[in-house]
Amino acid sequence: MNLTKILSIVLFIISLALAYYLYNSINSTIQFRNNIVTTERQIIDKLAVIREAQKVYLEANGKYTTSWDSLVNFIESAELPITVRTETIIPESYGVERVEVKIDTIGYVSARDKIFKKTLTVNAVDNGTFMGFQRKVGDYVVKGTKSYRIRRENTERVEELSFLDKGTISNLANINSGDQVRKGQNLITFWDWQLNPDVDIKTLSVVPGSNKTFDIFVDQIDRSGIKVWVIEVKDPSPINPERKESNEAKNRKPLRFGSRTDVTTAGNWE
């Protein structure tokens, strides 16, 4: 074998090695970026659940909690009242009216459902004659799906109304075709997930992609003589090297929601 052939073989091997090195380098960078995107999506999902759970906890207990065990137990076992507020205007002397407010408890909802689900309604668009539902309890509907039929007052034309959101129908009003309805009367109740239902509640405090725990800060501060609660929850060690605490851009700081000094629960990913 002459020198030319030997050099050709050596150069070919070097070329293959360089090509593999470049491919592996580019592929590793792509995988690293994809891992950041996936992990941050999981972190945001958890932060969103923590935020909503803390808001419901505050509503039920009058304060936030720094105890992960208390928060998890609250999500898994608490029952919260469903209340209806009614106002009655009572005429008094000299043309003065008094408003009497009454709040009744009509049932209870689990903390988990209140945190993870949003309840939606379809109400009568106008006064008129109800002409029948287009769907049944348990149906999953999307925006644009026909919901009910109505003939408005003083018309002969029957209209088909559509859902404006997606979700699963949980209740239909006890009403029959031919009954009169008034504008705003509740006809259909349905629900949809507002948070990722696959988030593991038992490991709520653990930051995805690491064994670290979310930093949580809760305190009461004075606002014009009124004591108010503030909360901040953040990722203590971002997987994304661009997310530095010192970064001036708020949306490039470690993923977090809330503030230590302001009454807010906004997330910097929003």
N, C-alpha and C positions, 0 to 999 in steps of 0.2 A: 504494500500500500504506500503510495507516494505521499509527500508532504501536503499537497493540495487537497487530497481526499481527507486526510486526517484533520486539516484545518476546517474543511467543510462540515465534517461530522461534529467537531467541537463547537463551531459556531451554531450549528443546528440545535445542539443540546442546550447551549446558552440561551438561544432564542426561545426554546420551549420553556426553559426555567423562568425567563423573564415574563413570558406570556402568562404562565401560571401564577407568578407572583403578582402581576398586575390584576389578573382576574380575581385572585383570592383577596387582594387588598380592597378592590372595588366591591366585591360581594360582601366582605366583612363590614364595610362601611354601610352598605344598604341594609344588612341584617341588624346592625347596631341602631340605625335610624328607625327601622321598623319596630324594633324592640322598645325604643323610647316611646313611639306613638302608642303602641299597645299598652305598655305599662302606665303611661300617663292617662289613658282612657280609663283604665281600671282604678287609678287613684282618684280621678274626678268622680267616677261613679260612687266610690266610697265617701268622698267628701260631701257629695250631694245628699247621701243618705244620712250622714252624721248631722249635717246642717238641718235637714227637715226634722230629724229625731229630736235635736236640741230645741227647735222651735216649738214642737208639740210638748216636749218636757217642760219648757218654760210656761206654756199655756196651762199645763196641768198642775205644776208645782210652784209657780211664781219665781223660778230661778233656773239658770242653766246648771249643769253638773260637770265636774271634772273627773268623775268616777266612771270609767268604762264599764265596770260591772253593773253599776246602777243604770246606765243608759241601755245596755243590752237587755237587762232584766225588764226594764220599762217597755222596750220594743216588743219583747216576747210575751209579756203577761198583762200589761195594763189595759184596762177598759175605760173608755172616755165617753162622757154623756153627749148625746145628740140633742141640742136644744133648739127651740123655735121661739123667736121673739115676736110678740104681737103688741101693737100700740092701739089704744082706744082713746079717742078724743071725747072728753067729757065737758059739756057746756056748763059754765058757771055764771054767776051774776055779772051784770054790766058788760055783757058780750065777751067776757074772758073765757078762754078755753084751757082746759088742763089735759095734758097727755099722760095717760096711765100706761106704763110699760109692764108687760108680763112676760116672763121667760119660763117656758115649760120644758121639762125633759121628756122626750118622746121615745128614747131608746138609748142604746149604747153601741159603740163601735170599738173594735180592737185598735190599739195604738199602731200595730203593724199596718192595718188597712188604711188608717188615716195618714200614715207616713208615706206609704208606697203608692196608694191609689188616689186618683182624683175623681170626684163625682160630678157628673154632667146631667143637665136636664134639657128636655124639649118641652116648651110651653106653647099654649094656643096662641097663634099669631094674631087672632082677632076674635071678637064675639061672633058666634055663629052656630051652625049645626055640625056636630061631630059625625063623620062618615066612615070611621073605621081605622084601625091600625094596619100598617103595612108589614110589620115585623112582630115577632113574639119574644117573650122572656128567654134569655139564654143566647139569642142571636148576636153574633159579632157583626158590627156595621162599620162602614167607612164613610167618609165625607161624600155626600151626594146620594147616599142610599135613601130611598123613599121611607118616610117615617109614619105619617098619618094623612088622612084626607079630611077636608073641612069645606063646608059651604058657608061663606061669610054672610052676615046679616044683609038682607035686602038685595041678595043676588041669587041667581040660579046656578051659577058656575061652580063646580066642585074643583078644588085645588088639591094637588098632592105636594106636601111639604117634605123637604129633605133634611137629613142630619148634616150638621155643620162641623162635627168632630167624629172621631172613630172611638169605638169602645164596645163593651158587652152590655146588653140590656139586662137590667136587674129588676125593673118594676114597670108595669103599665098601669095607668090610672083605672080605677073601677068605674068604667064608663062604657056605654053601649052606643052603637050606631043609631043616630037619630036624636041623641041627647044634646041639650044645649050646653055650650061652653062659653066661658068669658075670657077675654084677652088676658094673657099671662098665666092662665090656669095650668098647673103642671100636668103633663100628659105622660111623659116618658122619663124614666131615670136610667142612666147608664154610667158605666165607669171604664176607666182605662188606667194603665200603669203610668205614673208620672216619674218613677225612678226605676232603675234596673232591679227587677225582682230576684236576680241571680246573685246579688251581693250577699256574701256570707256574714250573717249578723254576729255569729260567735267570734269571728276574727275581725270585727269592725275596726278595732284600734290598730291593726297591723297594716303598715304601708305595703301595697303590692310591689313585688320585685325586691323586697328586702325583709329583714326580721326586725326592723325598727318600728317604733310606735309613733303615731301622729302626735305632734306637740299640741297641747290644748291649754288655753288660757281663758279664765273666767274671772270677772271682777264686777263690782258695782262702782259706777262713777257718778259724779254730780253734774247734772245738766239743768242750769237755772233753778237750783234749789231742789231739784227732784232727783232721787236716786234711781238710776237705770242700770240694767245689766248689759255688759258687753262680753263678746266671745270672739276668740280667734283660734282657728285650728289650721295647722299647716304641715306640709311634708318637711321633715327635718333634714333630709339628705337626698336631694333630687337626683334622679338617674340622668337627667339631661344636664350636661356640663354648662349649658348656656343659661340655666336658671340659677343665678347667684343672688344671695341676699342683698348684695351691694348694688345690684342692677337698678338703674334709675327707672326703667320702664316697669310699671306695676305688673303687667301681664307677662313679664319675663323673670319675675321673682319666683321663688319656690311656690308650688301650687298651694293655695290657701283660701279660706273664706273668713269674713268677719274682720274685726279690728280691735286693738287694745284701747283705742281712744275715741272711736266713733260708734254710734249706735247703728250698726249695719251688719248684715249677714251676706253681703255680696261676695261672689267668688271671683278671683282674678283670671279665671279661665273663660268667663262669660263676656 
